[in-house]
Structure formats: C-alpha cells, structure tokens
C-alpha cells in the first residue's frame, strides 16, 4: 500500500521530524510505503504525477487537501474536517447544540484596523473579566491569552486577524485533558497540568499523565469527531467537561509518551481498513 504523509514545508523542527519518522516506521511494519511530502513539494507537482492509495494529511493546508480529494485520493482527515478544526470559531459554531462548550463570542469580521470597542464592551458584560482571548487560528496554545482588562484585549487584536472571546473557566486554570479519537472511538486520554500558566499545553511547559476516560468524556469526544467529520482527532476538555478545542492533527508522540498508546499505528490501521473496504 502506497501512502503520502503531508506536512508543512515551513514548520521544521526535530519534534516534527520525529513524528514523521515514527509514522513512516509504523507504516513500514504494516507493509506500507509512506512517503513524506511537504505542501510545497506537492504544490510544485503536477496532478498527473501524484499517485497514492491514501493521503495522511498532517498539515492545515486546506486548499491542498481539497485538491488531493478532487484527484480522487482518500485524504485523512478530510479538507472539511481540517478547516473546521483549524478555525476555533468554526469549531465552536459547528459543535453548538451537540456538546458542552464555554460561552464564546466570535468577533465580527473586519479586513483592516477597526474599532472593536462596542463588541469588547458587550463581551465583557456577557462573559465578565478575566476572559480568554483566542485568535481563531493558532497551535500549541499560541495566540491564546488570559485578559484581565479591556486594554489587554485590545492589545491582542490585530488588523484582519479573526478572534473570539471566551468565558474563563477558573476551575480549569492550568489543567485539561486530551482524548484521542480514532475511527469514531476514544482510545486514550492524558491529563495535562501546568503550574506556571493557565494553558495546559505541553509546549508551554505542561506535564502529562495517563488517565481513564469517563463515560461522559467518551461521549463528548466521540460526538466531536462525528460532528466535525474527523477520522482521527485530539479533543481537549476542560475540568467541567466542556470542549476547549479539537485538533485534526494532534501530536501523537505526546500521547505515546504519556499513555503508552501508539495512536500513529492505530491511525494507520484505521486507514488500512478504510482503504480495504473501499476496494472490496
């Protein structure tokens, strides 16, 4: 079986290279030939030269993902799922009515430096201070800030950059859980904690330990994957069980280190089964 692992050309670090090598090694054990290609390489490759049984898409280049889908290639995750997970406002809106979430207000769209005072005043009245500021797109907890004042909110607004404001869950400050869902089933969970930051992300200095998935957490995580159309995803839950965010390409090495569960191999097994069903 021939596969393509798509990664981002402009994100280069040992962390990502280790992840890609691990996927390639897991694929080789399954008899797959998994070729690692960057989005730049594929952007410079004609359609006729792109051949594979499947695409493991570990990037957020939605346009490229959709192009590969239009070529008839099975893409995991789909362009739609990636787009919904990459934009936190879209994630929140899509999940409304299905799972618990912190009260959230998405800022009205503007294309240049604009006066957001009316929206900020309304958000502070509805959500109270402190509140959480999130750029709609961002990874590893970057562009996420705890704002104590209106002035701090304004300081993080950038012209043309979509953002949302969210009620601060004080009970979950510095801690959350991540649950990996593969093929519609929650397979493992790690509890994360950071004593020095309200964000629990491991990139920001958090630590993780394995934990058992509760029935309520399982239901929420699996519902997120179903609604967003994710073949696999990492679902982050706050202490009260509400959904913080959903990652379409969660870093499975952290889950392996914390829980001992090799999600990369489980994802490849799932893809293998999907391709076999498609061909039968």
N, C-alpha and C positions, 0 to 999 in steps of 0.2 A: 504494500500500500504506500502510495506516494503522497506526502503532505507538505504544505508550506506553512511555516511559522512566520507570521508578520510582526515585526517590531518597528519601533520608531528610529529612524536614522539619526535623529538629533538628540536622543537620550542615550548616552553612552556612559556606563559605569560598570564596575565589577559586579554590582548587585544584579543588574540586568543580564550581564553575560553569564553569570552563574545560573540564573533562571533558565536561560535559553539552552545552555549545555545540559541542564537537568532534563528538560523536556526532550531534547534530542536523544539522550541516553535512555530515557523511558520508552521512547518511540522505537529505538533500535531493538530493545528487548522484546518488543511486540512484533518485530519484523517489519516495521515501518521505515521508510526513508524520509526523514523530516528535514527539509531544507530551510534554514533560517534566512529570510529575506527582509530587507528594510523597506519601508514605504517609499523611500527614494529610489531604490533599485527597481521596484515594481512600477513606479511612475515613469521610469525610463525604459520599460519593457513593453513591446507591442503585445496586444491581446493574443495574437496567434502563437506567441512563444510561452504563454503562461499555461502550464498543464499540471494538474494535480487531482488526486482523489478527494482531497479536503483541504481547507484552509483553517488553521488555528490562529485566530486574529487577536494578538496581544497588544494592540495599539488602539488609538481612538480616532484614527483617520477614517471617518465615516464615509467620505467620498470614495476612497479606495475600496473599502469594504463593499460598498454598493456596486462599484464597477466589477469586482470579482463575482458578486452574485449575478450580475447581468450576463457574465460569461458562462453561467450555469454551474459554477463551483459551489459546493456546500461550504458555507462560511460559519464558523463557530467562534464567537457569538455573531448573530446577525447584525447588519448595519443598523436596523431599527433599535435593537436592544442596546447596542453600544451608544447610540445617540441619546436614548432615554436615560441611561445611567451616567453619561458624561456630564449632563446638564442637571444640576441639583434641583432647579426649579421644575424642569420637565419630569424628573423622578417624583418629586413631591406631588405634582398635579396628577400624574398617571396613577399614583397609588392612593389618591384620595378616595375614601369610602371603602377601601379594602383592608387597610392595616392602620394601626395607631401611629401617629406622627406628631412631633412637636408643632405647636401652632406656628405657621410660617406665612410671611408676606413676601411675594416676589415684587421687586421694584418694576415700575413701568419702564418700558424700553425707550431709550434715547440713543442718539447716534453721535452726540458731541457733549461737551461740558454743559450740564443742565442744573437747574435749581430743583433739588430734591427735598427742600425743607418741608413742604406740605406732606409728602409721603413719610419722611422721617418723623415728623410730629405725630402723625397718625399711628405709625408703628410703635413709637414709644408709649403712646396712650393705650394701645391694644396689648402690647407684649410686656411692657414695663422694662426698666433698666435694672441690672445689665441685660443686654441681649446679644445674640450671636450674629455676626456679620459673615456672610459667605459669598465669595464670588461664585457664580453659577458653575464655572468650570475650574477645576483645580484638583491636584492629587497630593497625597501624603500629608494632609492637614494644612497645606499651604493655602493662603488666601482665606483662611478661617480665623476670625478674631473675636474675642470677648470684649464688647464695648461697654464701658461704664457710663459714658456721657454721649450726648448728641455730637459733640465735637469729635469724639473718636470715630463715630460712624462716618461723619463727613470726611475724615482723614483717609478713609479706606476706599471711598468712592472714586473710581477712575473713569474718565470720559469714554463712553461707548462700551464699557465693560458691564454686562448684566450681573446683578447681585440679588440676594434675598436677605431678609432679616428674620430671625427665628427666636422663639422664646427660649431662654436659657434654662436647661434642666439642671438645677443646682445639685440635685441628688446624684447626678452622674458626672460631676466635675472630675476630670482626670481618669475616668474609667468607662469602659464599654465592653461589648463582646462582639466578636466576629464569627459568623456562621457561614460555612461554605456549603452552597447548594449545587449539586451536580445531577443533571438529568431529572430535575424535579424533586430530589431527595436531599435533605440536610445530612451531611456526612461527618462533620466535625465542628468543634467550637473551641475558640480560645478566648479567655478573659484577659483584657488588657488594662493596665493601670499605669498612670504617670503621676508621680507625687509633685512634679515641678511644673505641670502645665495642665490646663483644663482639657486639652486634646489628648486622647489616649494613644494616638498613632505611635507605632514603634519607631518610625523615622524621627519623631520628636523626642525620643528618649524613653518611651514607654517600655514596659516589660509584659510578657505574655505567659500564661499558664493554661494547660488544658482544662476543660470543664465539660460537664454533662449538659446536653441540650434538653431544656424543659419542653413539655408538650406545647406550651403557649409560644415559646420561641420557635419551635419547629414549624408550627402552623404559620406564624408570621413570615419567617424566612422563605418557606416554600411558596407562600402566596405572593411574595415579592417577585420571586423568579418567574412564576406563572404569569403574573400581570405584565411584567416588563418583557417577557419573552426570552429570558436568558436560558441558554443551555447550561451555563455554569455562572456563578457569581458569588461574591462575598457580601453578606448582608451585615451591616453594623447596627447593633441595637443598643439603646441607652438603658440605664438602670431600671427605668419603669417599663421597659419592653417596647418602647416606641422606636420607629426606624429612624436612624440618623442618616444613613446613605446606603446606596447599593453600588458595588464595584463590579463592572463587567469583566475586568481582568485583574482580580485581586492577586497579590503577590503570594503564590502558594508556598514559597520557600519558608516564609514566616510561619505558616500553618504547619508545615512539616517539622520545623524546629520545635514548635510549641506542643504539638499534639502527637507527632509521630505518624500522622496520616499523610500518605503521599497523594495529594489531590491531583498532581500532574498526571500520574498514572491512571487515576480514576477518570480524569477528563478524557484521556486518550482512549481508555476502554469504552467510554460512552460514545465518543466519536466513531470508533471502530464499529460498534453495534449499530449506530445510526446509518453508517455507510452500507453495511451488510444488508440491513433492512431495505434500504433504498434500491439496492441492486437485485434483491430477490423478487 
